[in-house]
Amino acid sequence: MPENAPTPEPEQSDIVIAAPRRSTWSEMKTAEDWWAIWTGSGILLICFLALYLTLPANFSEQLAAANTAGEKLSVHSPLKPWLSKPGSWTDNPLDSIFPPEKQNLLIPLGAVFLISLIAFSLGIKAMGQSVAKFAVGFLGVFLLATLAYILTGQVVVKRYNLEYALWALMIGLVISNTIGTPNWLKPALKTEFYIKTGLVIMGASVLFSRLLVLGLPGIYVAWVVTPIVLISTYAFGQKILKIESRSLNMVISADMSVCGVSAAIATAAACKAKKEELSFAIGLSLSFTVIMMIVMPLVIQMLGIGPILGGAWMGGTIDSTGAVAASGAILGPEAEQVAITIKMIQNILIGVTAFGVAVFWVSCVETKESNIKPDAWEIWYRFPKFVLGFIIASGIFSLLYVYMEGGEIIVPTMVKESSKVFRGWFFCLAFISIGLETNFRELMKFLKGGKPLILYICGQSLNLLLTLLMAWLMFSVFYKDVVSEVFNK
């Protein structure tokens, strides 16, 4: 080769690009997933300490006396009067904030706004974004979320269990597809930050002790059927329907089979789905959730299915935890308890699903679609870190529930009267943001040929059949006596 001849370029097929090594320590200080953990954990810590540190000095004696008398001791969080969402109303929407003959809710709503703004602003600053622009936009997003809660509180709407998620999504969609989302709102449209933080907080309510309530029957329904449906639906989408976007296929499959929006967010992060794909999957899920939560109780009653079996069926198939609770309540307290328990057990699969998808995507999908050579670290980088916060919160509060004196009273009270309020608001902020970021023209391409809709309907049909079969086997055949004993105590 001549001395000055250019070095020949390697063939494209010979190029192997190693994934750049990133610093986990650096990401812990600047990445959104980690700040979702810090923000959610901080709120949980405040909620817990506020209740625990204000317990009466003779709490042990009161607890012992209540147990001896066979009564349940009642405690309350000091944060309860300071945290709220708009209430019910019949004719005048202002009654939701200024209820007749009651204290108005301006101060509690203001407290939620201020605490949320401060909590998220810390993360925004750490991620190198403008706190001032975020704060201005956050005020607008929070007001829209308040409007969603007000619409949810109307008595007729409540009767049909049309939850805040649907109203929040609709409000955002109407604005973004008519006048367009104002530029000043856009810095506060932190969909994933809001919902990831809410999921970390949700971990405190997903207690491992729930597994002991229904034991093996619930585990079979939630943990055996779910992965079968997830894998089968994804394979159906790829092999039969030949959906072009693998990530859209995966997000829809996880959304439908695991537990709706929460699983969709975690899975989308694991497979790097596009934001519009996530929006489409969530919209699809919410639409079918509304239908199923109304229709399934009617079908169960028409078929003469008992409340326990019916509750197990709904808990394993209806996507949203709130919708599951509402549908279960229609069939009675037994159905409600079984349905919620099954759904809570299923929720634990969020972390497992996210990890499995991350491993599959890095080791199988991306190695075929690109020349990037992944290593074991890439699985760690791809894994949605906020899921760790969810799992750790669930583990810690499960231990507190079982081993701390009065834990069976303190933990549920903390969740109901404080942390659940923040979780609901953060989810509502996320749904508002999803709507404001979603344009129907961009979503139409996903409906091309109707494949995603066919995927969801076929996958959910399989889910309904397998869940009913497994629930019948577990609750009416193999563990019938055990279940009867639990509910006849």
C-alpha positions in Angstrom: 0.0 0.0 0.0 1.4 3.5 -0.9 2.7 5.5 2.0 0.0 8.2 1.7 -2.9 6.0 0.7 -6.0 6.3 2.8 -6.8 3.6 5.2 -9.7 1.5 3.8 -13.0 1.8 5.7 -14.2 -1.4 7.3 -17.3 -3.1 6.0 -20.5 -2.0 7.7 -21.2 -5.6 8.7 -17.8 -5.7 10.5 -18.6 -2.7 12.7 -19.5 -3.6 16.3 -20.4 -0.7 18.5 -20.1 -1.3 22.2 -22.7 0.3 24.4 -21.2 3.2 26.2 -20.6 2.5 29.9 -22.5 4.9 32.1 -22.1 5.8 35.7 -24.9 4.6 37.9 -23.7 7.0 40.7 -24.1 9.9 38.3 -27.5 8.7 37.1 -28.7 8.4 40.7 -28.2 12.2 41.0 -29.6 13.2 37.7 -31.8 10.6 36.1 -35.6 10.7 36.2 -36.1 7.1 37.3 -33.9 7.7 40.4 -35.5 11.0 41.2 -38.9 9.2 41.1 -37.5 6.9 43.8 -36.2 9.8 45.9 -39.4 11.8 45.6 -41.7 8.9 46.2 -39.6 7.6 49.1 -39.4 11.1 50.7 -43.2 11.5 50.6 -43.7 8.0 52.1 -41.3 8.7 54.8 -43.1 12.0 55.7 -46.5 10.3 55.7 -45.2 7.5 57.9 -43.4 9.6 60.4 -46.3 12.1 60.6 -48.5 9.2 61.9 -46.0 7.2 63.9 -44.6 10.2 65.8 -48.0 11.4 66.8 -49.3 8.1 68.2 -50.5 8.5 71.8 -48.0 7.6 74.5 -50.2 4.8 75.8 -50.7 3.3 72.3 -49.5 -0.1 73.4 -52.0 -0.2 76.2 -54.8 1.0 74.0 -53.9 -1.6 71.4 -53.8 -4.4 74.0 -57.2 -3.4 75.4 -58.8 -3.3 72.0 -57.4 -6.7 71.1 -58.7 -8.1 74.4 -62.2 -6.7 73.7 -62.1 -7.9 70.2 -62.4 -4.4 68.8 -60.3 -2.5 66.2 -58.3 0.4 67.4 -58.7 3.6 65.4 -55.8 6.0 64.7 -55.6 8.9 62.3 -52.9 10.7 60.4 -52.4 14.4 61.3 -51.9 15.0 57.6 -55.5 14.0 56.8 -57.1 17.4 57.2 -54.3 19.0 55.1 -54.5 16.7 52.1 -57.5 16.3 49.9 -59.0 16.2 46.5 -62.3 17.8 45.3 -65.4 16.1 46.8 -68.8 15.1 45.6 -71.4 17.5 44.1 -74.9 17.2 42.5 -75.9 20.4 40.7 -73.1 23.0 41.5 -69.5 22.0 40.7 -68.3 24.6 43.2 -69.7 22.4 46.0 -66.8 20.0 45.3 -64.4 22.6 46.7 -66.8 24.7 48.9 -69.1 22.0 50.3 -72.2 23.3 52.1 -72.0 23.4 55.9 -68.4 22.1 55.8 -64.9 23.6 55.7 -63.8 24.5 52.2 -61.0 22.5 50.6 -58.9 25.4 49.3 -56.2 25.0 52.0 -55.9 21.1 51.6 -55.7 21.5 47.8 -53.2 24.3 48.2 -51.1 22.1 50.5 -51.1 19.2 48.0 -50.1 21.6 45.2 -47.3 23.2 47.2 -45.8 19.9 48.5 -46.0 18.4 45.0 -44.4 21.5 43.4 -41.5 21.5 45.8 -41.0 17.7 45.6 -40.9 17.6 41.8 -38.9 20.9 41.5 -36.0 19.3 43.4 -35.9 16.6 40.7 -36.3 19.1 37.9 -33.4 21.2 39.1 -31.2 18.1 39.5 -32.0 17.1 36.0 -30.7 20.5 34.7 -34.1 21.9 33.7 -35.7 25.3 34.4 -37.6 25.3 37.7 -39.3 28.6 37.0 -40.7 27.4 33.7 -41.7 24.1 35.3 -43.5 25.9 38.2 -45.6 28.1 35.8 -46.6 25.1 33.8 -47.2 22.9 36.8 -49.8 25.4 38.1 -51.7 24.9 34.8 -51.4 21.2 34.8 -52.5 21.0 38.5 -55.6 23.1 37.8 -56.6 20.8 34.9 -56.1 17.8 37.2 -58.4 19.6 39.7 -61.0 19.9 37.0 -60.7 16.2 36.2 -61.3 15.4 39.9 -64.3 17.8 40.0 -65.9 16.1 37.0 -65.3 12.7 38.6 -67.1 13.9 41.8 -70.5 14.5 40.1 -72.9 12.0 41.7 -74.2 10.5 38.5 -70.7 10.1 37.1 -69.6 8.4 40.4 -72.5 6.0 40.1 -71.1 4.8 36.8 -67.6 4.6 38.2 -66.1 6.9 35.5 -62.8 7.5 37.3 -60.5 10.5 37.2 -58.0 8.9 34.8 -60.6 8.9 32.0 -61.6 12.6 32.6 -58.0 13.7 32.9 -57.0 12.0 29.6 -60.1 13.5 27.9 -59.4 17.0 29.1 -55.8 16.8 27.8 -56.9 15.3 24.5 -59.5 18.0 23.9 -57.0 20.8 24.5 -54.2 19.2 22.4 -56.4 18.4 19.5 -58.4 21.6 19.3 -56.5 24.8 20.3 -53.2 23.0 20.8 -51.2 22.6 24.0 -49.9 26.1 25.1 -46.1 26.4 25.1 -46.0 27.6 28.7 -47.6 24.2 29.8 -45.1 22.0 28.0 -42.2 22.3 30.6 -44.5 20.7 33.2 -45.7 17.8 31.1 -43.6 15.2 32.9 -45.8 12.2 32.3 -43.3 9.5 33.3 -41.9 11.5 36.3 -45.4 11.8 37.8 -46.5 8.3 37.2 -43.2 6.7 38.2 -43.3 8.6 41.5 -46.9 7.5 42.0 -45.9 3.9 41.4 -43.1 4.1 44.1 -45.8 5.4 46.5 -48.1 2.7 45.4 -45.6 0.1 46.6 -46.6 0.9 50.2 -50.1 -0.4 49.5 -49.0 -3.6 47.7 -48.3 -5.7 50.8 -46.8 -9.2 50.6 -49.1 -10.2 53.4 -52.0 -10.0 50.9 -50.6 -13.2 49.6 -51.6 -14.9 52.8 -55.2 -13.9 52.6 -56.0 -16.2 49.7 -52.7 -18.1 49.5 -52.1 -20.4 46.6 -55.4 -19.8 44.8 -54.7 -16.1 44.3 -51.1 -16.8 43.2 -52.1 -19.3 40.6 -54.7 -16.9 39.1 -52.4 -13.9 39.1 -48.9 -15.4 38.5 -49.6 -18.3 36.2 -52.2 -16.9 33.7 -50.5 -13.5 33.4 -47.1 -14.5 31.8 -48.9 -17.0 29.6 -51.2 -14.3 28.2 -48.3 -11.8 27.9 -46.1 -14.1 25.9 -48.9 -15.5 23.8 -50.2 -12.1 22.9 -46.8 -10.7 22.0 -46.1 -13.8 19.8 -49.5 -13.4 18.2 -48.8 -9.8 17.4 -45.4 -10.6 15.8 -46.1 -13.9 14.1 -49.8 -13.6 13.0 -50.6 -9.9 12.9 -47.0 -8.9 12.0 -47.2 -5.6 13.8 -44.4 -3.4 12.5 -43.4 -1.9 15.9 -42.2 -4.6 18.3 -42.2 -2.1 21.2 -45.9 -1.1 20.6 -46.7 -4.8 20.5 -44.9 -5.4 23.8 -46.5 -2.4 25.6 -50.0 -3.3 24.5 -49.4 -7.0 25.6 -48.1 -6.0 29.0 -50.7 -3.3 29.5 -53.5 -5.8 28.8 -52.1 -8.8 30.6 -50.5 -7.5 33.8 -52.2 -4.4 35.3 -52.9 -1.7 32.8 -51.2 1.7 32.9 -48.6 0.8 35.6 -47.3 -2.1 33.6 -47.4 -0.2 30.4 -45.1 2.6 31.8 -42.6 0.1 33.2 -42.6 -2.0 30.0 -42.3 1.0 27.8 -39.2 2.1 29.7 -37.7 -1.4 29.4 -38.1 -1.6 25.6 -37.6 2.1 24.8 -41.1 2.5 23.3 -41.9 5.8 21.7 -44.0 8.2 23.8 -46.8 8.2 21.2 -46.9 4.3 21.4 -47.2 4.5 25.2 -50.0 7.1 24.8 -51.9 4.9 22.4 -51.6 1.8 24.5 -52.8 3.7 27.6 -55.7 5.2 25.7 -56.7 1.7 24.4 -56.4 0.3 27.9 -58.5 3.0 29.6 -61.3 2.6 26.9 -61.6 -1.1 27.5 -61.3 -0.7 31.2 -64.4 1.5 31.4 -66.3 -1.0 29.3 -65.2 -4.1 31.3 -65.8 -2.6 34.7 -69.4 -1.9 33.8 -70.1 -5.0 31.7 -68.3 -7.8 33.7 -70.4 -7.5 36.9 -73.5 -7.7 34.7 -72.2 -10.8 32.9 -71.2 -12.5 36.1 -74.7 -11.9 37.6 -76.4 -13.1 34.3 -74.3 -16.3 34.3 -75.0 -17.0 38.0 -71.3 -16.9 38.9 -70.8 -16.6 42.7 -69.2 -13.4 44.2 -65.9 -15.1 45.1 -65.3 -16.7 41.7 -66.6 -13.5 40.0 -64.3 -11.3 42.1 -61.3 -13.5 41.2 -62.2 -13.3 37.5 -62.4 -9.5 37.5 -59.3 -9.1 39.6 -57.2 -11.0 37.0 -58.6 -9.3 33.9 -59.7 -5.7 34.5 -56.6 -3.5 34.1 -57.0 -0.7 36.7 -56.9 -1.4 40.4 -59.5 1.3 41.0 -61.8 -0.2 38.4 -61.3 -3.6 39.9 -62.4 -2.3 43.3 -65.4 -0.5 41.9 -66.5 -3.6 39.9 -66.0 -5.8 42.9 -68.1 -3.6 45.1 -71.1 -4.0 42.7 -71.1 -7.7 43.5 -70.7 -7.3 47.2 -67.9 -7.2 49.9 -66.7 -10.8 49.2 -66.2 -10.1 45.5 -64.5 -6.8 46.3 -62.0 -8.3 48.7 -61.1 -11.2 46.3 -60.9 -8.9 43.3 -58.6 -6.4 45.0 -56.4 -9.1 46.5 -55.9 -10.8 43.1 -55.1 -7.4 41.5 -52.6 -6.6 44.3 -50.9 -9.9 43.8 -50.8 -9.3 40.1 -49.3 -5.8 40.7 -46.2 -7.4 42.2 -45.5 -8.7 38.7 -44.7 -5.1 37.5 -41.1 -5.4 38.5 -40.7 -9.0 37.2 -42.2 -8.0 33.9 -40.0 -5.0 33.5 -36.9 -7.0 34.2 -37.9 -9.8 31.9 -38.7 -7.4 29.0 -35.4 -5.6 29.6 -33.4 -8.8 29.3 -35.4 -10.0 26.3 -35.1 -6.7 24.5 -31.3 -6.3 25.1 -30.4 -9.9 24.4 -32.8 -10.9 21.6 -34.5 -8.0 19.9 -31.8 -5.3 19.6 -29.0 -7.7 18.7 -31.0 -8.6 15.6 -32.0 -5.1 14.7 -28.7 -3.3 15.1 -24.9 -3.8 15.3 -24.8 -2.8 18.9 -23.2 -5.5 21.0 -24.9 -5.5 24.4 -23.4 -6.6 27.7 -24.8 -7.5 31.1 -24.6 -3.9 32.2 -27.0 -2.8 29.4 -29.7 -4.9 31.1 -29.1 -3.0 34.3 -29.1 0.4 32.5 -32.3 -0.5 30.6 -34.1 -1.8 33.7 -36.6 0.8 34.9 -35.0 1.9 38.2 -38.2 3.3 39.7 -39.5 -0.4 39.9 -36.8 -0.9 42.6 -38.5 1.9 44.6 -41.8 0.1 44.1 -40.4 -3.2 45.3 -38.5 -1.8 48.2 -41.5 0.2 49.4 -43.6 -2.9 49.2 -41.1 -4.9 51.1 -40.5 -2.3 53.9 -44.2 -1.6 54.5 -45.0 -5.4 54.3 -42.5 -5.9 57.1 -43.9 -3.0 59.1 -47.4 -4.3 58.7 -46.5 -7.7 60.0 -43.8 -7.1 62.7 -44.3 -3.5 64.0 -46.6 -3.2 67.0 -49.9 -2.0 65.6 -48.6 -2.2 62.0 -51.8 -3.8 60.8 -53.5 -0.5 61.8 -50.8 2.1 61.2 -49.8 1.1 57.6 -53.3 1.0 56.1 -54.2 4.2 57.9 -51.1 6.0 56.5 -51.9 4.8 53.0 -55.6 5.7 53.1 -55.2 9.1 54.8 -52.0 10.5 53.2 -49.9 8.6 50.7 -52.9 7.4 48.6 -53.9 11.1 48.2 -50.5 11.9 46.7 -50.5 8.8 44.5 -53.9 9.7 43.1 -52.9 13.3 42.3 -49.6 12.2 40.7 -51.5 9.7 38.5 -54.0 12.4 37.6 -51.2 14.8 36.6 -49.7 12.1 34.5 -53.0 11.4 32.6 -53.5 15.2 32.0 -49.9 15.3 30.6 -50.5 12.2 28.4 -53.6 13.9 26.9 -51.8 17.2 26.3 -48.9 15.4 24.6 -51.1 13.3 22.4 -52.2 14.2 18.9 -54.8 12.1 17.2 -53.1 12.5 13.8 -50.0 10.9 15.2 -52.0 8.0 16.7 -53.9 7.2 13.5 -50.8 5.4 12.1 -51.1 2.9 14.9 -54.7 2.0 13.9 -53.6 1.2 10.3 -55.2 -2.0 9.4 -56.7 -2.2 12.9 -53.9 -4.5 14.1 -53.4 -3.0 17.5 -57.1 -3.2 18.2 -57.3 -6.8 17.1 -54.2 -7.6 19.2 -55.9 -6.1 22.3 -59.2 -7.8 21.7 -57.7 -11.2 21.0 -55.3 -11.0 23.9 -58.0 -9.8 26.3 -60.3 -12.6 25.1 -57.6 -15.2 25.9 -57.0 -13.5 29.2 -60.7 -13.7 30.1 -61.0 -17.4 29.2 -57.8 -18.5 30.9 -58.4 -16.5 34.0 -62.0 -17.8 34.4 -60.7 -21.3 34.0 -57.9 -20.9 36.5 -60.1 -19.1 39.0 -62.7 -21.8 38.7 -60.1 -24.5 39.3 -58.5 -22.8 42.2 -61.6 -21.3 44.0 -64.3 -23.8 43.2 -62.4 -27.1 42.9 -58.9 -27.5 44.4 -59.1 -24.9 47.2 -62.8 -24.7 47.7 -62.7 -25.6 51.3 -59.8 -23.3 52.2 -61.6 -20.3 50.5 -64.8 -21.1 52.3 -63.0 -21.2 55.6 -61.4 -17.8 54.9 -64.8 -16.1 54.2 -66.8 -17.9 56.9 -64.6 -16.8 59.8 
